Amino acid sequence: MVEKTQTNNSNSVISLTLGILSILIPYIGLILGVIGIVVLRKATKEIVKTDEGGRGLATSGLICSIVGIIIQLVLVVSIIAFYSLINVS
């Protein structure tokens, strides 16, 4: 029996990694999430062109990047609101 090995696109793995890091690392996660989405676009174009595996990883990277960006934006906005309320004298 011949096993079919599925090669995953390396950019989809990078996108997933950046998406997870964007959730975990405060402040820098916003930048990592945006970079993850940029790498994701490149990965999906390569997957369509070369018919490689990794579409699921790319989708997971997109979800993690979006969640990370939303979490980081809420964090930044809440910190700005907190300091603006403290300084109201």
NUVEXVO-459489 format. One record per residue: x, y, z of N, C-alpha, C, O, CB in turn; residue in three letters. Coordinates in nm, 2 decimals. Glycine has a CB too. Example, Ala and Ser with C-alpha at 12.3 -4.5 7.8 and 13.67 -1.06 7.14 Angstrom:
! NUVEXVO-459489
<n.x = 1.32, n.y = -0.57, n.z = 0.78, ca.x = 1.23, ca.y = -0.45, ca.z = 0.78, c.x = 1.32, c.y = -0.33, c.z = 0.78, o.x = 1.42, o.y = -0.33, o.z = 0.85, cb.x = 1.13, cb.y = -0.45, cb.z = 0.90, code = ALA> $
<n.x = 1.28, n.y = -0.22, n.z = 0.71, ca.x = 1.37, ca.y = -0.11, ca.z = 0.71, c.x = 1.29, c.y = 0.00, c.z = 0.79, o.x = 1.34, o.y = 0.11, o.z = 0.80, cb.x = 1.41, cb.y = -0.06, cb.z = 0.57, code = SER> $
END
This chain:
! NUVEXVO-459489
<n.x = 0.08, n.y = -0.12, n.z = 0.00, ca.x = 0.00, ca.y = 0.00, ca.z = 0.00, c.x = 0.09, c.y = 0.12, c.z = 0.00, o.x = 0.19, o.y = 0.13, o.z = 0.07, cb.x = -0.09, cb.y = 0.00, cb.z = 0.12, code = MET> $
<n.x = 0.05, n.y = 0.22, n.z = -0.08, ca.x = 0.13, ca.y = 0.34, ca.z = -0.09, c.x = 0.06, c.y = 0.45, c.z = -0.01, o.x = -0.06, o.y = 0.47, o.z = -0.02, cb.x = 0.14, cb.y = 0.39, cb.z = -0.24, code = VAL> $
<n.x = 0.13, n.y = 0.51, n.z = 0.08, ca.x = 0.08, ca.y = 0.61, ca.z = 0.17, c.x = 0.09, c.y = 0.75, c.z = 0.09, o.x = 0.19, o.y = 0.78, o.z = 0.03, cb.x = 0.15, cb.y = 0.62, cb.z = 0.30, code = GLU> $
<n.x = -0.02, n.y = 0.82, n.z = 0.10, ca.x = -0.02, ca.y = 0.95, ca.z = 0.04, c.x = 0.02, c.y = 1.05, c.z = 0.15, o.x = -0.05, o.y = 1.07, o.z = 0.25, cb.x = -0.16, cb.y = 0.99, cb.z = -0.02, code = LYS> $
<n.x = 0.14, n.y = 1.11, n.z = 0.13, ca.x = 0.18, ca.y = 1.21, ca.z = 0.22, c.x = 0.13, c.y = 1.35, c.z = 0.17, o.x = 0.14, o.y = 1.39, o.z = 0.06, cb.x = 0.34, cb.y = 1.21, cb.z = 0.23, code = THR> $
<n.x = 0.08, n.y = 1.42, n.z = 0.27, ca.x = 0.02, ca.y = 1.55, ca.z = 0.23, c.x = 0.13, c.y = 1.66, c.z = 0.28, o.x = 0.16, o.y = 1.67, o.z = 0.39, cb.x = -0.11, cb.y = 1.58, cb.z = 0.30, code = GLN> $
<n.x = 0.17, n.y = 1.74, n.z = 0.18, ca.x = 0.26, ca.y = 1.84, ca.z = 0.21, c.x = 0.18, c.y = 1.97, c.z = 0.24, o.x = 0.10, o.y = 2.01, o.z = 0.16, cb.x = 0.37, cb.y = 1.87, cb.z = 0.10, code = THR> $
<n.x = 0.21, n.y = 2.03, n.z = 0.35, ca.x = 0.14, ca.y = 2.15, ca.z = 0.39, c.x = 0.22, c.y = 2.27, c.z = 0.34, o.x = 0.35, o.y = 2.27, o.z = 0.34, cb.x = 0.12, cb.y = 2.16, cb.z = 0.54, code = ASN> $
<n.x = 0.15, n.y = 2.37, n.z = 0.30, ca.x = 0.22, ca.y = 2.50, ca.z = 0.26, c.x = 0.28, c.y = 2.56, c.z = 0.38, o.x = 0.22, o.y = 2.57, o.z = 0.49, cb.x = 0.12, cb.y = 2.59, cb.z = 0.20, code = ASN> $
<n.x = 0.41, n.y = 2.60, n.z = 0.37, ca.x = 0.48, ca.y = 2.65, ca.z = 0.49, c.x = 0.43, c.y = 2.79, c.z = 0.53, o.x = 0.43, o.y = 2.82, o.z = 0.65, cb.x = 0.63, cb.y = 2.67, cb.z = 0.45, code = SER> $
<n.x = 0.37, n.y = 2.86, n.z = 0.43, ca.x = 0.31, ca.y = 2.99, ca.z = 0.47, c.x = 0.19, c.y = 2.98, c.z = 0.55, o.x = 0.16, o.y = 3.06, o.z = 0.63, cb.x = 0.28, cb.y = 3.08, cb.z = 0.34, code = ASN> $
<n.x = 0.11, n.y = 2.87, n.z = 0.53, ca.x = 0.00, ca.y = 2.85, ca.z = 0.61, c.x = 0.03, c.y = 2.81, c.z = 0.76, o.x = -0.03, o.y = 2.85, o.z = 0.85, cb.x = -0.09, cb.y = 2.74, cb.z = 0.55, code = SER> $
<n.x = 0.14, n.y = 2.74, n.z = 0.77, ca.x = 0.19, ca.y = 2.71, ca.z = 0.91, c.x = 0.24, c.y = 2.84, c.z = 0.98, o.x = 0.22, o.y = 2.86, o.z = 1.10, cb.x = 0.31, cb.y = 2.60, cb.z = 0.90, code = VAL> $
<n.x = 0.31, n.y = 2.92, n.z = 0.90, ca.x = 0.36, ca.y = 3.05, ca.z = 0.96, c.x = 0.24, c.y = 3.14, c.z = 1.00, o.x = 0.24, o.y = 3.20, o.z = 1.10, cb.x = 0.45, cb.y = 3.12, cb.z = 0.86, code = ILE> $
<n.x = 0.13, n.y = 3.14, n.z = 0.91, ca.x = 0.02, ca.y = 3.22, ca.z = 0.94, c.x = -0.05, c.y = 3.17, c.z = 1.07, o.x = -0.10, o.y = 3.25, o.z = 1.15, cb.x = -0.08, cb.y = 3.21, cb.z = 0.82, code = SER> $
<n.x = -0.06, n.y = 3.04, n.z = 1.09, ca.x = -0.12, ca.y = 2.98, ca.z = 1.21, c.x = -0.04, c.y = 3.02, c.z = 1.33, o.x = -0.10, o.y = 3.06, o.z = 1.43, cb.x = -0.14, cb.y = 2.83, cb.z = 1.20, code = LEU> $
<n.x = 0.09, n.y = 3.01, n.z = 1.32, ca.x = 0.18, ca.y = 3.04, ca.z = 1.43, c.x = 0.17, c.y = 3.19, c.z = 1.47, o.x = 0.16, o.y = 3.22, o.z = 1.59, cb.x = 0.33, cb.y = 3.01, cb.z = 1.40, code = THR> $
<n.x = 0.16, n.y = 3.28, n.z = 1.37, ca.x = 0.15, ca.y = 3.42, ca.z = 1.40, c.x = 0.01, c.y = 3.45, c.z = 1.46, o.x = 0.00, o.y = 3.54, o.z = 1.54, cb.x = 0.17, cb.y = 3.50, cb.z = 1.27, code = LEU> $
<n.x = -0.09, n.y = 3.38, n.z = 1.41, ca.x = -0.23, ca.y = 3.40, ca.z = 1.47, c.x = -0.23, c.y = 3.36, c.z = 1.61, o.x = -0.29, o.y = 3.43, o.z = 1.69, cb.x = -0.33, cb.y = 3.32, cb.z = 1.39, code = GLY> $
<n.x = -0.17, n.y = 3.25, n.z = 1.65, ca.x = -0.17, ca.y = 3.21, ca.z = 1.79, c.x = -0.09, c.y = 3.30, c.z = 1.87, o.x = -0.13, o.y = 3.34, o.z = 1.98, cb.x = -0.11, cb.y = 3.06, cb.z = 1.80, code = ILE> $
<n.x = 0.03, n.y = 3.35, n.z = 1.82, ca.x = 0.11, ca.y = 3.45, ca.z = 1.90, c.x = 0.03, c.y = 3.58, c.z = 1.91, o.x = 0.05, o.y = 3.65, o.z = 2.01, cb.x = 0.24, cb.y = 3.47, cb.z = 1.83, code = LEU> $
<n.x = -0.05, n.y = 3.62, n.z = 1.81, ca.x = -0.12, ca.y = 3.74, ca.z = 1.83, c.x = -0.22, c.y = 3.74, c.z = 1.94, o.x = -0.26, o.y = 3.84, o.z = 1.99, cb.x = -0.19, cb.y = 3.77, cb.z = 1.69, code = SER> $
<n.x = -0.27, n.y = 3.62, n.z = 1.97, ca.x = -0.36, ca.y = 3.60, ca.z = 2.08, c.x = -0.29, c.y = 3.61, c.z = 2.22, o.x = -0.34, o.y = 3.67, o.z = 2.31, cb.x = -0.44, cb.y = 3.47, cb.z = 2.07, code = ILE> $
<n.x = -0.17, n.y = 3.56, n.z = 2.22, ca.x = -0.10, ca.y = 3.54, ca.z = 2.35, c.x = -0.01, c.y = 3.66, c.z = 2.39, o.x = 0.01, o.y = 3.68, o.z = 2.51, cb.x = -0.01, cb.y = 3.42, cb.z = 2.34, code = LEU> $
<n.x = 0.04, n.y = 3.73, n.z = 2.29, ca.x = 0.14, ca.y = 3.84, ca.z = 2.33, c.x = 0.07, c.y = 3.97, c.z = 2.33, o.x = 0.02, o.y = 4.01, o.z = 2.22, cb.x = 0.26, cb.y = 3.84, cb.z = 2.23, code = ILE> $
<n.x = 0.07, n.y = 4.04, n.z = 2.44, ca.x = 0.00, ca.y = 4.17, ca.z = 2.45, c.x = 0.07, c.y = 4.28, c.z = 2.36, o.x = 0.20, o.y = 4.27, o.z = 2.35, cb.x = -0.01, cb.y = 4.22, cb.z = 2.59, code = PRO> $
<n.x = 0.00, n.y = 4.37, n.z = 2.31, ca.x = 0.04, ca.y = 4.49, ca.z = 2.23, c.x = 0.11, c.y = 4.45, c.z = 2.10, o.x = 0.06, o.y = 4.50, o.z = 1.99, cb.x = 0.14, cb.y = 4.57, cb.z = 2.31, code = TYR> $
<n.x = 0.21, n.y = 4.36, n.z = 2.10, ca.x = 0.28, ca.y = 4.32, ca.z = 1.98, c.x = 0.18, c.y = 4.23, c.z = 1.90, o.x = 0.20, o.y = 4.21, o.z = 1.78, cb.x = 0.41, cb.y = 4.25, cb.z = 2.01, code = ILE> $
<n.x = 0.09, n.y = 4.17, n.z = 1.97, ca.x = -0.01, ca.y = 4.08, ca.z = 1.90, c.x = -0.09, c.y = 4.15, c.z = 1.79, o.x = -0.13, o.y = 4.08, o.z = 1.69, cb.x = -0.10, cb.y = 4.02, cb.z = 2.00, code = GLY> $
<n.x = -0.11, n.y = 4.27, n.z = 1.80, ca.x = -0.18, ca.y = 4.35, ca.z = 1.70, c.x = -0.10, c.y = 4.34, c.z = 1.57, o.x = -0.16, o.y = 4.32, o.z = 1.46, cb.x = -0.21, cb.y = 4.49, cb.z = 1.74, code = LEU> $
<n.x = 0.02, n.y = 4.37, n.z = 1.58, ca.x = 0.11, ca.y = 4.37, ca.z = 1.46, c.x = 0.12, c.y = 4.23, c.z = 1.40, o.x = 0.12, o.y = 4.20, o.z = 1.28, cb.x = 0.25, cb.y = 4.43, cb.z = 1.49, code = ILE> $
<n.x = 0.14, n.y = 4.13, n.z = 1.50, ca.x = 0.15, ca.y = 3.99, ca.z = 1.45, c.x = 0.03, c.y = 3.94, c.z = 1.38, o.x = 0.04, o.y = 3.86, o.z = 1.29, cb.x = 0.19, cb.y = 3.90, cb.z = 1.57, code = LEU> $
<n.x = -0.09, n.y = 3.98, n.z = 1.43, ca.x = -0.21, ca.y = 3.94, ca.z = 1.36, c.x = -0.22, c.y = 4.00, c.z = 1.22, o.x = -0.27, o.y = 3.93, o.z = 1.13, cb.x = -0.33, cb.y = 3.99, cb.z = 1.45, code = GLY> $
<n.x = -0.18, n.y = 4.12, n.z = 1.20, ca.x = -0.19, ca.y = 4.18, ca.z = 1.07, c.x = -0.09, c.y = 4.11, c.z = 0.98, o.x = -0.12, o.y = 4.08, o.z = 0.86, cb.x = -0.16, cb.y = 4.33, cb.z = 1.07, code = VAL> $
<n.x = 0.03, n.y = 4.08, n.z = 1.03, ca.x = 0.13, ca.y = 4.01, ca.z = 0.95, c.x = 0.08, c.y = 3.87, c.z = 0.92, o.x = 0.10, o.y = 3.82, o.z = 0.81, cb.x = 0.27, cb.y = 4.00, cb.z = 1.02, code = ILE> $
<n.x = 0.01, n.y = 3.81, n.z = 1.01, ca.x = -0.05, ca.y = 3.67, ca.z = 0.99, c.x = -0.15, c.y = 3.67, c.z = 0.88, o.x = -0.15, o.y = 3.58, o.z = 0.80, cb.x = -0.11, cb.y = 3.62, cb.z = 1.12, code = GLY> $
<n.x = -0.23, n.y = 3.78, n.z = 0.87, ca.x = -0.33, ca.y = 3.79, ca.z = 0.76, c.x = -0.26, c.y = 3.81, c.z = 0.63, o.x = -0.30, o.y = 3.76, o.z = 0.52, cb.x = -0.43, cb.y = 3.90, cb.z = 0.79, code = ILE> $
<n.x = -0.15, n.y = 3.89, n.z = 0.62, ca.x = -0.08, ca.y = 3.91, ca.z = 0.50, c.x = -0.01, c.y = 3.78, c.z = 0.45, o.x = -0.02, o.y = 3.75, o.z = 0.33, cb.x = 0.03, cb.y = 4.02, cb.z = 0.52, code = VAL> $
<n.x = 0.05, n.y = 3.71, n.z = 0.54, ca.x = 0.11, ca.y = 3.58, ca.z = 0.51, c.x = 0.00, c.y = 3.48, c.z = 0.46, o.x = 0.02, o.y = 3.40, o.z = 0.38, cb.x = 0.19, cb.y = 3.52, cb.z = 0.62, code = VAL> $
<n.x = -0.12, n.y = 3.49, n.z = 0.53, ca.x = -0.23, ca.y = 3.40, ca.z = 0.49, c.x = -0.27, c.y = 3.42, c.z = 0.35, o.x = -0.30, o.y = 3.33, o.z = 0.27, cb.x = -0.35, cb.y = 3.42, cb.z = 0.58, code = LEU> $
<n.x = -0.28, n.y = 3.55, n.z = 0.30, ca.x = -0.32, ca.y = 3.57, ca.z = 0.16, c.x = -0.22, c.y = 3.51, c.z = 0.07, o.x = -0.26, o.y = 3.46, o.z = -0.04, cb.x = -0.33, cb.y = 3.73, cb.z = 0.14, code = ARG> $
<n.x = -0.09, n.y = 3.52, n.z = 0.10, ca.x = 0.01, ca.y = 3.46, ca.z = 0.02, c.x = 0.00, c.y = 3.31, c.z = 0.01, o.x = 0.01, o.y = 3.25, o.z = -0.09, cb.x = 0.15, cb.y = 3.50, cb.z = 0.06, code = LYS> $
<n.x = -0.03, n.y = 3.25, n.z = 0.13, ca.x = -0.05, ca.y = 3.11, ca.z = 0.14, c.x = -0.17, c.y = 3.06, c.z = 0.06, o.x = -0.16, o.y = 2.96, o.z = -0.01, cb.x = -0.06, cb.y = 3.07, cb.z = 0.29, code = ALA> $
<n.x = -0.28, n.y = 3.13, n.z = 0.07, ca.x = -0.40, ca.y = 3.08, ca.z = 0.00, c.x = -0.38, c.y = 3.09, c.z = -0.16, o.x = -0.42, o.y = 3.00, o.z = -0.23, cb.x = -0.52, cb.y = 3.16, cb.z = 0.04, code = THR> $
<n.x = -0.30, n.y = 3.19, n.z = -0.20, ca.x = -0.27, ca.y = 3.20, ca.z = -0.34, c.x = -0.18, c.y = 3.09, c.z = -0.39, o.x = -0.20, o.y = 3.03, o.z = -0.50, cb.x = -0.21, cb.y = 3.33, cb.z = -0.38, code = LYS> $
<n.x = -0.08, n.y = 3.05, n.z = -0.30, ca.x = 0.00, ca.y = 2.94, ca.z = -0.34, c.x = -0.07, c.y = 2.81, c.z = -0.33, o.x = -0.04, o.y = 2.72, o.z = -0.42, cb.x = 0.12, cb.y = 2.94, cb.z = -0.24, code = GLU> $
<n.x = -0.16, n.y = 2.79, n.z = -0.24, ca.x = -0.24, ca.y = 2.66, ca.z = -0.23, c.x = -0.32, c.y = 2.64, c.z = -0.35, o.x = -0.33, o.y = 2.53, o.z = -0.40, cb.x = -0.32, cb.y = 2.66, cb.z = -0.10, code = ILE> $
<n.x = -0.39, n.y = 2.75, n.z = -0.39, ca.x = -0.47, ca.y = 2.74, ca.z = -0.51, c.x = -0.39, c.y = 2.71, c.z = -0.64, o.x = -0.43, o.y = 2.63, o.z = -0.72, cb.x = -0.56, cb.y = 2.87, cb.z = -0.53, code = VAL> $
<n.x = -0.28, n.y = 2.78, n.z = -0.65, ca.x = -0.19, ca.y = 2.76, ca.z = -0.77, c.x = -0.13, c.y = 2.62, c.z = -0.77, o.x = -0.12, o.y = 2.56, o.z = -0.88, cb.x = -0.08, cb.y = 2.87, cb.z = -0.77, code = LYS> $
<n.x = -0.07, n.y = 2.58, n.z = -0.66, ca.x = 0.01, ca.y = 2.45, ca.z = -0.66, c.x = -0.07, c.y = 2.33, c.z = -0.61, o.x = -0.02, o.y = 2.22, o.z = -0.62, cb.x = 0.13, cb.y = 2.47, cb.z = -0.58, code = THR> $
<n.x = -0.19, n.y = 2.35, n.z = -0.57, ca.x = -0.28, ca.y = 2.24, ca.z = -0.51, c.x = -0.21, c.y = 2.17, c.z = -0.40, o.x = -0.22, o.y = 2.04, o.z = -0.39, cb.x = -0.31, cb.y = 2.14, cb.z = -0.63, code = ASP> $
<n.x = -0.15, n.y = 2.24, n.z = -0.31, ca.x = -0.08, ca.y = 2.18, ca.z = -0.19, c.x = -0.19, c.y = 2.17, c.z = -0.08, o.x = -0.30, o.y = 2.21, o.z = -0.09, cb.x = 0.03, cb.y = 2.27, cb.z = -0.14, code = GLU> $
<n.x = -0.15, n.y = 2.10, n.z = 0.02, ca.x = -0.23, ca.y = 2.09, ca.z = 0.14, c.x = -0.21, c.y = 2.21, c.z = 0.23, o.x = -0.12, o.y = 2.29, o.z = 0.20, cb.x = -0.21, cb.y = 1.96, cb.z = 0.22, code = GLY> $
<n.x = -0.29, n.y = 2.22, n.z = 0.33, ca.x = -0.27, ca.y = 2.33, ca.z = 0.43, c.x = -0.38, c.y = 2.43, c.z = 0.43, o.x = -0.37, o.y = 2.54, o.z = 0.49, cb.x = -0.14, cb.y = 2.40, cb.z = 0.40, code = GLY> $
<n.x = -0.49, n.y = 2.40, n.z = 0.36, ca.x = -0.60, ca.y = 2.50, ca.z = 0.36, c.x = -0.66, c.y = 2.51, c.z = 0.49, o.x = -0.71, o.y = 2.62, o.z = 0.53, cb.x = -0.71, cb.y = 2.45, cb.z = 0.25, code = ARG> $
<n.x = -0.67, n.y = 2.40, n.z = 0.57, ca.x = -0.72, ca.y = 2.40, ca.z = 0.70, c.x = -0.64, c.y = 2.48, c.z = 0.80, o.x = -0.69, o.y = 2.56, o.z = 0.88, cb.x = -0.74, cb.y = 2.26, cb.z = 0.76, code = GLY> $
<n.x = -0.51, n.y = 2.47, n.z = 0.78, ca.x = -0.41, ca.y = 2.55, ca.z = 0.86, c.x = -0.43, c.y = 2.70, c.z = 0.83, o.x = -0.42, o.y = 2.78, o.z = 0.92, cb.x = -0.27, cb.y = 2.50, cb.z = 0.84, code = LEU> $
<n.x = -0.45, n.y = 2.73, n.z = 0.70, ca.x = -0.46, ca.y = 2.87, ca.z = 0.66, c.x = -0.59, c.y = 2.93, c.z = 0.72, o.x = -0.59, o.y = 3.04, o.z = 0.77, cb.x = -0.46, cb.y = 2.88, cb.z = 0.51, code = ALA> $
<n.x = -0.70, n.y = 2.85, n.z = 0.72, ca.x = -0.82, ca.y = 2.89, ca.z = 0.78, c.x = -0.81, c.y = 2.91, c.z = 0.93, o.x = -0.86, o.y = 3.01, o.z = 0.98, cb.x = -0.94, cb.y = 2.79, cb.z = 0.75, code = THR> $
<n.x = -0.74, n.y = 2.82, n.z = 0.99, ca.x = -0.72, ca.y = 2.84, ca.z = 1.14, c.x = -0.63, c.y = 2.96, c.z = 1.17, o.x = -0.66, o.y = 3.03, o.z = 1.27, cb.x = -0.65, cb.y = 2.71, cb.z = 1.20, code = SER> $
<n.x = -0.53, n.y = 2.98, n.z = 1.08, ca.x = -0.45, ca.y = 3.10, ca.z = 1.10, c.x = -0.53, c.y = 3.23, c.z = 1.08, o.x = -0.51, o.y = 3.33, o.z = 1.15, cb.x = -0.34, cb.y = 3.10, cb.z = 1.00, code = GLY> $
<n.x = -0.63, n.y = 3.23, n.z = 0.99, ca.x = -0.71, ca.y = 3.35, ca.z = 0.97, c.x = -0.80, c.y = 3.37, c.z = 1.09, o.x = -0.81, o.y = 3.49, o.z = 1.14, cb.x = -0.80, cb.y = 3.33, cb.z = 0.85, code = LEU> $
<n.x = -0.86, n.y = 3.27, n.z = 1.14, ca.x = -0.94, ca.y = 3.28, ca.z = 1.26, c.x = -0.86, c.y = 3.33, c.z = 1.38, o.x = -0.90, o.y = 3.42, o.z = 1.45, cb.x = -1.01, cb.y = 3.15, cb.z = 1.30, code = ILE> $
<n.x = -0.75, n.y = 3.27, n.z = 1.41, ca.x = -0.66, ca.y = 3.31, ca.z = 1.52, c.x = -0.61, c.y = 3.45, c.z = 1.50, o.x = -0.61, o.y = 3.53, o.z = 1.60, cb.x = -0.54, cb.y = 3.22, cb.z = 1.53, code = CYS> $
<n.x = -0.58, n.y = 3.49, n.z = 1.38, ca.x = -0.53, ca.y = 3.63, ca.z = 1.36, c.x = -0.64, c.y = 3.73, c.z = 1.38, o.x = -0.62, o.y = 3.83, o.z = 1.45, cb.x = -0.48, cb.y = 3.64, cb.z = 1.22, code = SER> $
<n.x = -0.76, n.y = 3.70, n.z = 1.34, ca.x = -0.87, ca.y = 3.79, ca.z = 1.36, c.x = -0.91, c.y = 3.80, c.z = 1.51, o.x = -0.93, o.y = 3.91, o.z = 1.56, cb.x = -1.00, cb.y = 3.75, cb.z = 1.28, code = ILE> $
<n.x = -0.91, n.y = 3.69, n.z = 1.57, ca.x = -0.94, ca.y = 3.69, ca.z = 1.72, c.x = -0.83, c.y = 3.77, c.z = 1.79, o.x = -0.86, o.y = 3.85, o.z = 1.88, cb.x = -0.95, cb.y = 3.55, cb.z = 1.77, code = VAL> $
<n.x = -0.71, n.y = 3.75, n.z = 1.76, ca.x = -0.60, ca.y = 3.82, ca.z = 1.82, c.x = -0.60, c.y = 3.97, c.z = 1.80, o.x = -0.58, o.y = 4.04, o.z = 1.89, cb.x = -0.46, cb.y = 3.77, cb.z = 1.77, code = GLY> $
<n.x = -0.64, n.y = 4.01, n.z = 1.68, ca.x = -0.65, ca.y = 4.15, ca.z = 1.65, c.x = -0.76, c.y = 4.21, c.z = 1.73, o.x = -0.75, o.y = 4.32, o.z = 1.78, cb.x = -0.67, cb.y = 4.17, cb.z = 1.50, code = ILE> $
<n.x = -0.88, n.y = 4.14, n.z = 1.74, ca.x = -0.99, ca.y = 4.19, ca.z = 1.82, c.x = -0.95, c.y = 4.21, c.z = 1.96, o.x = -0.98, o.y = 4.31, o.z = 2.03, cb.x = -1.11, cb.y = 4.10, cb.z = 1.80, code = ILE> $
<n.x = -0.89, n.y = 4.10, n.z = 2.02, ca.x = -0.85, ca.y = 4.11, ca.z = 2.16, c.x = -0.75, c.y = 4.22, c.z = 2.18, o.x = -0.77, o.y = 4.29, o.z = 2.28, cb.x = -0.79, cb.y = 3.97, cb.z = 2.20, code = ILE> $
<n.x = -0.66, n.y = 4.24, n.z = 2.10, ca.x = -0.56, ca.y = 4.35, ca.z = 2.12, c.x = -0.62, c.y = 4.48, c.z = 2.10, o.x = -0.58, o.y = 4.57, o.z = 2.18, cb.x = -0.44, cb.y = 4.33, cb.z = 2.02, code = GLN> $
<n.x = -0.71, n.y = 4.50, n.z = 2.01, ca.x = -0.78, ca.y = 4.63, ca.z = 2.00, c.x = -0.86, c.y = 4.66, c.z = 2.12, o.x = -0.87, o.y = 4.78, o.z = 2.17, cb.x = -0.87, cb.y = 4.63, cb.z = 1.87, code = LEU> $
<n.x = -0.93, n.y = 4.56, n.z = 2.17, ca.x = -1.01, ca.y = 4.58, ca.z = 2.29, c.x = -0.92, c.y = 4.62, c.z = 2.41, o.x = -0.95, o.y = 4.70, o.z = 2.49, cb.x = -1.09, cb.y = 4.46, cb.z = 2.33, code = VAL> $
<n.x = -0.80, n.y = 4.55, n.z = 2.42, ca.x = -0.71, ca.y = 4.58, ca.z = 2.52, c.x = -0.66, c.y = 4.73, c.z = 2.51, o.x = -0.65, o.y = 4.80, o.z = 2.61, cb.x = -0.59, cb.y = 4.48, cb.z = 2.51, code = LEU> $
<n.x = -0.62, n.y = 4.77, n.z = 2.39, ca.x = -0.57, ca.y = 4.90, ca.z = 2.38, c.x = -0.67, c.y = 5.01, c.z = 2.41, o.x = -0.65, o.y = 5.11, o.z = 2.47, cb.x = -0.51, cb.y = 4.92, cb.z = 2.23, code = VAL> $
<n.x = -0.79, n.y = 4.99, n.z = 2.36, ca.x = -0.90, ca.y = 5.08, ca.z = 2.38, c.x = -0.94, c.y = 5.09, c.z = 2.53, o.x = -0.96, o.y = 5.20, o.z = 2.58, cb.x = -1.03, cb.y = 5.04, cb.z = 2.30, code = VAL> $
<n.x = -0.94, n.y = 4.97, n.z = 2.60, ca.x = -0.97, ca.y = 4.98, ca.z = 2.74, c.x = -0.86, c.y = 5.04, c.z = 2.82, o.x = -0.89, o.y = 5.11, o.z = 2.92, cb.x = -0.99, cb.y = 4.83, cb.z = 2.79, code = SER> $
<n.x = -0.74, n.y = 5.03, n.z = 2.78, ca.x = -0.63, ca.y = 5.10, ca.z = 2.85, c.x = -0.64, c.y = 5.25, c.z = 2.83, o.x = -0.62, o.y = 5.33, o.z = 2.93, cb.x = -0.49, cb.y = 5.04, cb.z = 2.81, code = ILE> $
<n.x = -0.67, n.y = 5.29, n.z = 2.71, ca.x = -0.68, ca.y = 5.43, ca.z = 2.68, c.x = -0.80, c.y = 5.49, c.z = 2.76, o.x = -0.79, o.y = 5.60, o.z = 2.82, cb.x = -0.70, cb.y = 5.46, cb.z = 2.53, code = ILE> $
<n.x = -0.91, n.y = 5.42, n.z = 2.76, ca.x = -1.03, ca.y = 5.46, ca.z = 2.84, c.x = -1.00, c.y = 5.47, c.z = 2.99, o.x = -1.05, o.y = 5.56, o.z = 3.06, cb.x = -1.15, cb.y = 5.37, cb.z = 2.81, code = ALA> $
<n.x = -0.93, n.y = 5.37, n.z = 3.04, ca.x = -0.89, ca.y = 5.37, ca.z = 3.18, c.x = -0.81, c.y = 5.49, c.z = 3.22, o.x = -0.84, o.y = 5.56, o.z = 3.32, cb.x = -0.82, cb.y = 5.24, cb.z = 3.22, code = PHE> $
<n.x = -0.71, n.y = 5.52, n.z = 3.14, ca.x = -0.62, ca.y = 5.63, ca.z = 3.17, c.x = -0.69, c.y = 5.77, c.z = 3.15, o.x = -0.66, o.y = 5.86, o.z = 3.22, cb.x = -0.49, cb.y = 5.63, cb.z = 3.09, code = TYR> $
<n.x = -0.78, n.y = 5.77, n.z = 3.06, ca.x = -0.85, ca.y = 5.90, ca.z = 3.04, c.x = -0.95, c.y = 5.92, c.z = 3.15, o.x = -0.98, o.y = 6.04, o.z = 3.19, cb.x = -0.93, cb.y = 5.89, cb.z = 2.90, code = SER> $
<n.x = -1.01, n.y = 5.82, n.z = 3.21, ca.x = -1.10, ca.y = 5.83, ca.z = 3.32, c.x = -1.02, c.y = 5.87, c.z = 3.45, o.x = -1.08, o.y = 5.94, o.z = 3.54, cb.x = -1.18, cb.y = 5.71, cb.z = 3.34, code = LEU> $
<n.x = -0.90, n.y = 5.82, n.z = 3.47, ca.x = -0.82, ca.y = 5.85, ca.z = 3.58, c.x = -0.78, c.y = 5.99, c.z = 3.58, o.x = -0.78, o.y = 6.06, o.z = 3.69, cb.x = -0.70, cb.y = 5.76, cb.z = 3.59, code = ILE> $
<n.x = -0.74, n.y = 6.05, n.z = 3.47, ca.x = -0.69, ca.y = 6.18, ca.z = 3.46, c.x = -0.79, c.y = 6.29, c.z = 3.45, o.x = -0.76, o.y = 6.41, o.z = 3.44, cb.x = -0.60, cb.y = 6.19, cb.z = 3.34, code = ASN> $
<n.x = -0.92, n.y = 6.25, n.z = 3.46, ca.x = -1.03, ca.y = 6.35, ca.z = 3.47, c.x = -1.03, c.y = 6.41, c.z = 3.61, o.x = -1.07, o.y = 6.34, o.z = 3.70, cb.x = -1.17, cb.y = 6.29, cb.z = 3.42, code = VAL> $
<n.x = -0.99, n.y = 6.53, n.z = 3.63, ca.x = -0.99, ca.y = 6.59, ca.z = 3.76, c.x = -1.08, c.y = 6.71, c.z = 3.77, o.x = -1.09, o.y = 6.77, o.z = 3.88, cb.x = -0.85, cb.y = 6.64, cb.z = 3.80, code = SER> $
END
